Amino acid sequence: MLTYRFLWTALGLTLVVLLAPGLFWWLLGLLALSAAADIVLCASPRRLRIERVPAPAVRLAESVSVSTTVQNLGRRRLRGAVKDGWQPTAGAVDAVQELEVPPGGEATVTVRLSPSRRGRLTSQHLTVRSVGPLGLAGRQVTHRVPHLLRVLPQFRSRKHLPSALQRLRELDGATAVQLRGAGTEFDSLRDYVRGDDVRSIDWRATARRQDAAGQHLVVRTWRPERDRRVILCLDASRTSAARIADQPRLDAGIEACLLLGALASQAGDRVDFLAFHRQTVARASSAERGDFLHVLSTAASAVEPVLVEADFSQLPGEIASVSTQKSLVVVLTAVDSPSLQEGLLPVLPALTARHRVVVASVRDPQLQAAARRRDSAGEVYLAAAAERAMIEAEAVAAELAARGVEVIQAVPEELPPALADCYIRLKAAGKL
């Protein structure tokens, strides 16, 4: 392997040859011997022990430093450079760095990454270049040492979480959650009054409460449950790959899942997450150990759109395997998808009979913009197509609402807070 110094040296000797042509072979031989000596005298890039330092997970749009330890097992000082083979979406700022390691010593190579894509980013190899004392030539070896970096979703909607939690705290003690008389969660005991349900009489408490005037009946009071189940179902089929507002529809769904999941788990509800297309591809639960937001972000980070139709017929079975009690089921999909009409509508009776169902969908702001532009014949045709698409989406939403499903449609940045508002509204009305 030759270096740039060899090239510049050869160019300099070329000028000398122009002035003294008889020195050509002498200079060529000298240059070749010098390069050969460098190759022989340089440290072996094979006699290295390379260890990857585990990298912490990082959120999209944040930066992180990843490190690799290089130990020199040879008897010569290693001088040269090292290149970490991160893929372009990892955004390696300084992938190529100079390296100098004494015999028996070690050095740490640190690369700064600014990822531009969520998911699993990898560096499969580390290339080490060892250069001789003259810097004209050397040897190069590529070591296969995989390095993994998990990039979590950005979670831009985190800013809505404090206000939503504050609204939930205001509801506590002042909403239907605290109203006695309905629900299945025990609240307190009180004296029987005319009109109370006789099935609420607590006979043991009645037997303990006696006085000279006789026995007073005691009844139990109930309130709606506060700790309920929330199941987030994220559609990762072909419709989730459509780009809306310069991001895949799937990413907007993940943002909504993160906000609602964090909100519901901090409110004391159990939250389960599943991503699906033809089959379930990711799961997470607030019952798992650790911070649920991190657990949910890790599970969602590996979900990618797949170019197949969603199989909604599996949803009732998947949800039943998660919870048999009444739950809030949130399906994040596209209401304008043909698979929704053919797949989800037939299974809705099985879902709405046991659960409260909400369908959340991303609305494309470009459709509304296209429907308003009618300055040319081409724009009129585009406006007609946009109007038709919006009318069909509203028709599907109306059909879902007629079947007892609440439908939420919003542009990507407004969908997460809109879904959180729906959850708080249902919570306040005691419908969860």
C-alpha positions as a printed NumPy array, in Angstrom:
array([[  0.   ,   0.   ,   0.   ],
       [  1.387,   3.394,  -1.066],
       [  0.671,   6.718,   0.618],
       [  0.167,  10.239,  -0.638],
       [  3.693,  11.038,   0.558],
       [  4.988,   8.459,  -1.94 ],
       [  3.028,  10.221,  -4.692],
       [  4.366,  13.678,  -3.83 ],
       [  7.898,  12.306,  -3.515],
       [  7.607,  10.71 ,  -6.961],
       [  6.399,  14.003,  -8.408],
       [  9.36 ,  15.82 ,  -6.84 ],
       [ 11.823,  13.293,  -8.237],
       [ 10.205,  13.721, -11.65 ],
       [ 11.331,  17.35 , -11.626],
       [ 14.848,  16.198, -10.79 ],
       [ 14.749,  13.717, -13.701],
       [ 13.744,  16.523, -16.06 ],
       [ 16.885,  18.405, -15.07 ],
       [ 19.125,  15.298, -15.001],
       [ 17.646,  12.491, -17.172],
       [ 20.567,  10.177, -16.465],
       [ 19.463,   9.812, -12.834],
       [ 16.117,   8.286, -13.751],
       [ 16.93 ,   4.657, -12.953],
       [ 18.918,   5.568,  -9.86 ],
       [ 16.061,   7.632,  -8.461],
       [ 13.453,   5.039,  -9.417],
       [ 15.422,   2.322,  -7.658],
       [ 15.9  ,   4.528,  -4.596],
       [ 12.177,   5.248,  -4.418],
       [ 11.282,   1.568,  -4.804],
       [ 13.786,   0.495,  -2.145],
       [ 12.495,   3.152,   0.251],
       [  8.897,   1.986,  -0.225],
       [  9.904,  -1.643,   0.235],
       [ 11.826,  -0.766,   3.406],
       [  8.749,   1.015,   4.778],
       [  6.597,  -2.034,   4.127],
       [  9.094,  -4.32 ,   5.877],
       [  9.745,  -2.03 ,   8.862],
       [  6.168,  -0.983,   9.607],
       [  4.289,  -2.65 ,  12.476],
       [  2.006,  -5.503,  11.501],
       [ -1.637,  -4.332,  11.413],
       [ -2.713,  -7.931,  11.972],
       [ -1.142,  -8.282,  15.404],
       [ -3.805,  -6.205,  17.089],
       [ -6.508,  -6.929,  19.623],
       [ -9.575,  -4.804,  18.906],
       [-12.423,  -4.465,  21.396],
       [-15.595,  -2.524,  20.827],
       [-16.913,  -0.509,  23.771],
       [-20.72 ,  -0.974,  24.016],
       [-22.47 ,   2.194,  22.882],
       [-25.497,   3.548,  24.75 ],
       [-28.763,   4.007,  22.886],
       [-29.272,   7.486,  21.479],
       [-32.359,   9.308,  20.256],
       [-32.621,  10.442,  16.679],
       [-31.173,  13.935,  16.046],
       [-28.829,  13.588,  19.04 ],
       [-25.096,  12.913,  18.909],
       [-23.108,  10.194,  20.632],
       [-19.474,   9.131,  20.867],
       [-18.613,   5.472,  20.266],
       [-15.23 ,   4.059,  21.231],
       [-12.978,   1.211,  20.126],
       [ -9.859,   0.003,  21.946],
       [ -6.859,  -1.009,  19.811],
       [ -4.092,  -2.977,  21.556],
       [ -0.726,  -3.496,  19.829],
       [  0.517,  -7.075,  20.36 ],
       [  3.596,  -6.63 ,  18.15 ],
       [  7.144,  -5.485,  18.926],
       [  7.117,  -2.371,  16.767],
       [  5.408,   0.949,  17.241],
       [  2.279,   1.195,  15.124],
       [  1.957,   4.461,  13.203],
       [ -0.773,   5.075,  10.709],
       [ -4.515,   5.606,  10.568],
       [ -7.734,   3.808,  11.376],
       [-11.151,   4.011,   9.744],
       [-14.38 ,   2.883,  11.396],
       [-16.818,   1.518,   8.815],
       [-20.083,   3.083,   9.929],
       [-22.874,   3.259,   7.382],
       [-23.623,   6.74 ,   5.944],
       [-26.848,   7.235,   7.957],
       [-24.795,   6.992,  11.157],
       [-23.325,  10.407,  10.333],
       [-19.739,   9.678,  11.395],
       [-17.946,  13.032,  11.626],
       [-14.381,  11.734,  12.08 ],
       [-14.429,   8.145,  10.856],
       [-10.758,   8.333,   9.734],
       [ -8.263,   9.148,  12.503],
       [ -4.518,   9.014,  12.992],
       [ -3.295,   6.191,  15.219],
       [ -0.067,   5.616,  17.108],
       [  0.29 ,   2.699,  19.532],
       [  3.56 ,   1.677,  21.234],
       [  4.541,  -2.02 ,  21.494],
       [  2.308,  -3.702,  24.076],
       [  0.29 ,  -0.51 ,  24.499],
       [ -3.22 ,   0.422,  23.557],
       [ -5.124,   3.397,  22.219],
       [ -8.798,   4.347,  22.131],
       [-10.418,   5.502,  18.916],
       [-13.511,   7.639,  19.479],
       [-15.896,   8.478,  16.652],
       [-18.629,  11.096,  16.913],
       [-21.938,   9.992,  15.359],
       [-24.998,  12.072,  14.472],
       [-27.542,   9.509,  13.198],
       [-30.105,  10.528,  10.586],
       [-32.182,   7.323,  10.778],
       [-33.642,   5.393,  13.69 ],
       [-33.145,   1.671,  14.147],
       [-30.051,  -0.511,  14.379],
       [-26.939,   1.072,  12.889],
       [-23.81 ,  -1.043,  12.564],
       [-20.131,  -0.844,  11.763],
       [-19.074,  -4.265,  10.539],
       [-15.34 ,  -3.612,  10.319],
       [-12.409,  -1.478,  11.406],
       [ -9.66 ,  -0.822,   8.854],
       [ -6.139,  -0.258,  10.223],
       [ -3.343,   1.189,   8.078],
       [  0.235,   0.82 ,   9.335],
       [  2.867,   3.107,   7.76 ],
       [  6.663,   2.696,   7.841],
       [  9.213,   5.155,   9.282],
       [  9.475,   7.158,   6.031],
       [  5.725,   7.35 ,   5.549],
       [  5.956,   6.249,   1.901],
       [  4.232,   2.866,   2.127],
       [  2.775,   0.406,   4.577],
       [  0.27 ,  -2.35 ,   5.106],
       [ -3.48 ,  -2.298,   5.577],
       [ -5.824,  -4.866,   7.161],
       [ -9.577,  -4.836,   7.723],
       [-10.689,  -6.417,  11.009],
       [-14.235,  -7.802,  11.189],
       [-15.425,  -6.501,  14.547],
       [-19.128,  -5.529,  14.5  ],
       [-20.274,  -2.524,  16.494],
       [-23.971,  -1.839,  17.159],
       [-25.699,   1.459,  17.877],
       [-29.425,   1.525,  18.626],
       [-31.051,   4.789,  17.554],
       [-34.361,   5.443,  19.326],
       [-37.22 ,   7.536,  17.907],
       [-36.817,  11.257,  18.372],
       [-39.948,  11.768,  20.523],
       [-40.525,  15.398,  19.611],
       [-43.975,  15.243,  21.223],
       [-42.385,  14.913,  24.685],
       [-43.088,  18.626,  25.154],
       [-46.823,  17.828,  25.483],
       [-46.305,  15.324,  28.308],
       [-46.047,  17.719,  31.318],
       [-49.277,  19.57 ,  30.456],
       [-51.137,  16.307,  29.839],
       [-49.978,  14.907,  33.186],
       [-51.08 ,  18.091,  34.907],
       [-54.545,  17.73 ,  33.401],
       [-54.732,  14.161,  34.69 ],
       [-53.749,  15.306,  38.175],
       [-56.483,  17.93 ,  38.084],
       [-58.978,  15.231,  37.17 ],
       [-57.99 ,  13.11 ,  40.156],
       [-60.582,  13.735,  42.868],
       [-62.732,  16.011,  40.711],
       [-64.011,  13.828,  37.865],
       [-66.016,  10.719,  37.275],
       [-63.073,   8.662,  38.425],
       [-63.88 ,   9.766,  41.964],
       [-67.668,   9.585,  41.706],
       [-69.043,   6.87 ,  43.943],
       [-71.796,   4.496,  42.982],
       [-70.591,   3.149,  39.631],
       [-67.796,   0.884,  38.629],
       [-66.206,  -2.189,  40.148],
       [-63.459,  -0.732,  42.353],
       [-64.309,  -0.673,  46.09 ],
       [-64.39 ,   2.814,  47.616],
       [-65.956,   2.912,  51.112],
       [-68.768,   1.787,  53.435],
       [-71.843,   3.792,  54.436],
       [-75.31 ,   3.351,  55.908],
       [-78.039,   1.989,  53.724],
       [-80.564,   4.512,  52.371],
       [-83.77 ,   3.9  ,  50.498],
       [-83.057,   3.198,  46.831],
       [-79.675,   1.521,  47.299],
       [-79.068,  -1.724,  45.468],
       [-79.56 ,  -4.551,  47.939],
       [-76.74 ,  -6.43 ,  46.226],
       [-74.348,  -3.819,  47.65 ],
       [-75.185,  -4.675,  51.284],
       [-72.122,  -5.835,  53.204],
       [-73.553,  -8.327,  55.682],
       [-70.33 ,  -8.784,  57.646],
       [-69.966,  -5.05 ,  58.18 ],
       [-73.64 ,  -4.887,  59.081],
       [-73.189,  -7.588,  61.738],
       [-70.319,  -5.679,  63.313],
       [-72.275,  -2.411,  63.484],
       [-74.979,  -2.835,  66.167],
       [-76.394,  -0.565,  68.813],
       [-79.219,  -0.531,  71.317],
       [-81.723,   0.661,  68.746],
       [-81.017,  -2.357,  66.581],
       [-79.024,  -3.217,  63.529],
       [-78.183,  -0.765,  60.707],
       [-77.581,  -2.045,  57.206],
       [-74.218,  -1.141,  55.676],
       [-73.587,  -0.986,  51.94 ],
       [-70.424,  -0.865,  49.874],
       [-69.815,   2.006,  47.484],
       [-67.903,   1.615,  44.243],
       [-66.131,   3.833,  41.771],
       [-64.88 ,   3.382,  38.237],
       [-61.465,   1.771,  37.939],
       [-58.498,   4.082,  37.687],
       [-55.9  ,   1.533,  36.638],
       [-57.001,   0.224,  33.265],
       [-55.423,  -1.428,  30.242],
       [-54.29 ,   0.492,  27.161],
       [-53.246,  -1.501,  24.082],
       [-51.437,   0.317,  21.269],
       [-51.582,  -1.426,  17.873],
       [-49.26 ,   0.1  ,  15.27 ],
       [-49.793,  -0.76 ,  11.607],
       [-46.404,  -1.385,   9.933],
       [-47.738,  -2.504,   6.557],
       [-47.177,  -0.841,   3.169],
       [-49.416,   2.149,   3.959],
       [-47.066,   3.114,   6.799],
       [-44.247,   3.651,   4.297],
       [-45.994,   6.609,   2.637],
       [-44.151,   9.861,   3.262],
       [-46.238,  12.603,   4.836],
       [-44.685,  15.974,   5.645],
       [-41.211,  14.637,   4.825],
       [-41.422,  11.636,   7.15 ],
       [-42.897,   8.133,   6.885],
       [-46.422,   7.705,   8.206],
       [-44.985,   5.067,  10.538],
       [-42.809,   7.632,  12.35 ],
       [-45.844,   9.79 ,  13.143],
       [-47.565,   6.701,  14.554],
       [-44.545,   5.922,  16.705],
       [-44.561,   9.481,  18.066],
       [-48.222,   9.103,  19.025],
       [-47.528,   5.74 ,  20.696],
       [-44.661,   7.201,  22.717],
       [-46.708,  10.122,  24.04 ],
       [-49.812,   8.104,  24.881],
       [-47.743,   5.238,  26.305],
       [-45.761,   7.555,  28.575],
       [-48.918,   9.382,  29.656],
       [-50.973,   6.274,  30.419],
       [-48.159,   4.471,  32.232],
       [-47.503,   7.493,  34.465],
       [-51.251,   7.68 ,  35.128],
       [-51.059,   4.177,  36.577],
       [-52.584,   2.27 ,  33.664],
       [-50.954,  -0.82 ,  32.211],
       [-49.852,  -0.214,  28.635],
       [-49.09 ,  -2.832,  25.995],
       [-47.654,  -2.115,  22.556],
       [-47.594,  -4.284,  19.468],
       [-46.565,  -3.522,  15.885],
       [-47.949,  -5.723,  13.132],
       [-48.457,  -6.267,   9.411],
       [-48.948,  -9.896,   8.425],
       [-47.673, -10.845,  11.862],
       [-46.648,  -9.162,  15.071],
       [-43.126,  -7.757,  14.683],
       [-42.576,  -5.925,  17.988],
       [-43.967,  -5.954,  21.52 ],
       [-43.53 ,  -3.953,  24.701],
       [-45.337,  -3.776,  28.026],
       [-45.266,  -1.484,  31.031],
       [-45.138,  -4.654,  33.144],
       [-41.549,  -5.206,  31.992],
       [-38.643,  -4.114,  34.136],
       [-37.121,  -0.704,  33.638],
       [-38.424,   2.643,  32.46 ],
       [-41.377,   1.962,  30.17 ],
       [-40.615,   4.887,  27.877],
       [-37.189,   3.402,  27.173],
       [-38.667,  -0.09 ,  26.747],
       [-41.279,   1.242,  24.32 ],
       [-38.742,   3.353,  22.407],
       [-36.417,   0.353,  22.049],
       [-39.195,  -1.86 ,  20.704],
       [-40.494,   0.805,  18.307],
       [-37.032,   1.732,  17.016],
       [-36.659,  -1.601,  15.219],
       [-40.026,  -1.39 ,  13.422],
       [-39.745,  -0.707,   9.69 ],
       [-42.491,  -0.555,   7.02 ],
       [-43.004,  -3.757,   5.056],
       [-44.576,  -3.7  ,   1.591],
       [-47.429,  -6.106,   2.366],
       [-51.086,  -5.617,   3.231],
       [-51.967,  -5.541,   6.917],
       [-53.771,  -8.604,   8.265],
       [-56.291,  -7.128,  10.71 ],
       [-57.949, -10.5  ,  11.23 ],
       [-55.186, -11.358,  13.716],
       [-55.874,  -8.343,  15.932],
       [-58.667,  -9.844,  18.09 ],
       [-56.53 , -12.863,  18.909],
       [-53.431, -10.791,  19.628],
       [-55.373,  -8.436,  21.867],
       [-57.023, -11.338,  23.686],
       [-53.573, -12.784,  24.396],
       [-52.612,  -9.471,  26.   ],
       [-55.75 ,  -8.774,  28.019],
       [-59.115, -10.387,  28.562],
       [-60.573,  -7.438,  30.465],
       [-62.091,  -4.343,  28.91 ],
       [-59.312,  -2.145,  27.528],
       [-58.705,   0.93 ,  25.455],
       [-57.514,  -0.38 ,  22.083],
       [-55.808,   2.223,  19.9  ],
       [-55.188,   1.206,  16.28 ],
       [-52.787,   3.518,  14.455],
       [-53.303,   3.046,  10.725],
       [-54.463,   4.862,   7.582],
       [-58.228,   5.336,   7.258],
       [-57.877,   5.697,   3.479],
       [-56.325,   2.252,   3.102],
       [-58.351,  -0.391,   1.195],
       [-57.095,  -3.014,   3.65 ],
       [-58.8  ,  -1.078,   6.45 ],
       [-62.22 ,  -1.45 ,   4.839],
       [-61.647,  -5.066,   3.876],
       [-59.671,  -6.123,   6.967],
       [-60.547,  -4.024,  10.023],
       [-64.279,  -3.45 ,   9.502],
       [-65.156,  -7.169,   9.601],
       [-63.334,  -7.691,  12.925],
       [-64.666,  -4.538,  14.603],
       [-67.662,  -6.291,  16.215],
       [-65.297,  -8.661,  18.021],
       [-63.267,  -5.696,  19.289],
       [-66.026,  -3.231,  20.195],
       [-67.97 ,  -5.935,  22.04 ],
       [-65.235,  -6.17 ,  24.675],
       [-63.136,  -3.023,  24.323],
       [-63.309,   0.67 ,  23.623],
       [-61.672,   1.164,  20.234],
       [-59.971,   4.29 ,  18.885],
       [-58.556,   4.52 ,  15.353],
       [-55.863,   7.179,  14.918],
       [-54.725,   8.197,  11.444],
       [-52.284,  10.712,  10.009],
       [-53.847,  13.296,   7.704],
       [-51.747,  14.445,   4.765],
       [-51.574,  18.294,   4.792],
       [-50.579,  18.263,   1.117],
       [-54.031,  16.977,   0.189],
       [-55.695,  20.041,   1.657],
       [-53.161,  22.306,  -0.031],
       [-53.679,  20.557,  -3.384],
       [-57.458,  20.84 ,  -3.057],
       [-57.171,  24.632,  -2.799],
       [-54.858,  25.166,  -5.807],
       [-56.833,  25.499,  -9.043],
       [-54.887,  28.002, -11.147],
       [-54.209,  25.647, -14.06 ],
       [-55.826,  22.639, -15.696],
       [-53.306,  20.288, -14.094],
       [-53.95 ,  21.731, -10.643],
       [-57.705,  21.332, -11.159],
       [-57.238,  17.61 , -11.802],
       [-54.985,  17.336,  -8.739],
       [-57.559,  19.228,  -6.67 ],
       [-60.304,  16.833,  -7.816],
       [-58.165,  13.81 ,  -6.866],
       [-57.361,  15.341,  -3.479],
       [-61.027,  16.105,  -2.823],
       [-61.978,  12.543,  -3.716],
       [-59.326,  11.096,  -1.402],
       [-60.495,  13.258,   1.498],
       [-64.157,  12.394,   0.877],
       [-63.356,   8.671,   0.867],
       [-61.373,   9.024,   4.105],
       [-64.251,  10.887,   5.762],
       [-66.695,   8.212,   4.576],
       [-64.592,   5.483,   6.17 ],
       [-64.298,   7.551,   9.358],
       [-68.081,   7.978,   9.452],
       [-68.587,   4.239,   9.012],
       [-66.159,   3.528,  11.84 ],
       [-67.934,   6.031,  14.085],
       [-71.278,   4.382,  13.287],
       [-69.822,   1.126,  14.611],
       [-68.851,   2.668,  17.927],
       [-65.245,   3.53 ,  17.073],
       [-63.776,   6.935,  17.838],
       [-61.699,   8.232,  14.926],
       [-58.894,  10.758,  15.258],
       [-57.348,  12.308,  12.156],
       [-54.631,  14.953,  12.377],
       [-51.462,  16.102,  10.659],
       [-48.255,  14.431,  11.938],
       [-47.279,  17.044,  14.518],
       [-50.844,  17.27 ,  15.888],
       [-51.693,  13.556,  16.056],
       [-49.825,  12.744,  19.334],
       [-51.449,  15.526,  21.415],
       [-54.842,  14.822,  19.806],
       [-54.596,  11.165,  20.852],
       [-53.512,  12.18 ,  24.363],
       [-56.496,  14.543,  24.591],
       [-58.812,  11.68 ,  23.583],
       [-57.362,   9.485,  26.34 ],
       [-57.827,  12.21 ,  28.96 ],
       [-61.372,  12.877,  27.759],
       [-62.308,   9.206,  28.044],
       [-60.627,   9.039,  31.438],
       [-62.552,  12.059,  32.696],
       [-65.864,  10.611,  31.496],
       [-65.17 ,   7.319,  33.266],
       [-65.353,   5.406,  29.971],
       [-62.074,   3.534,  30.464]])
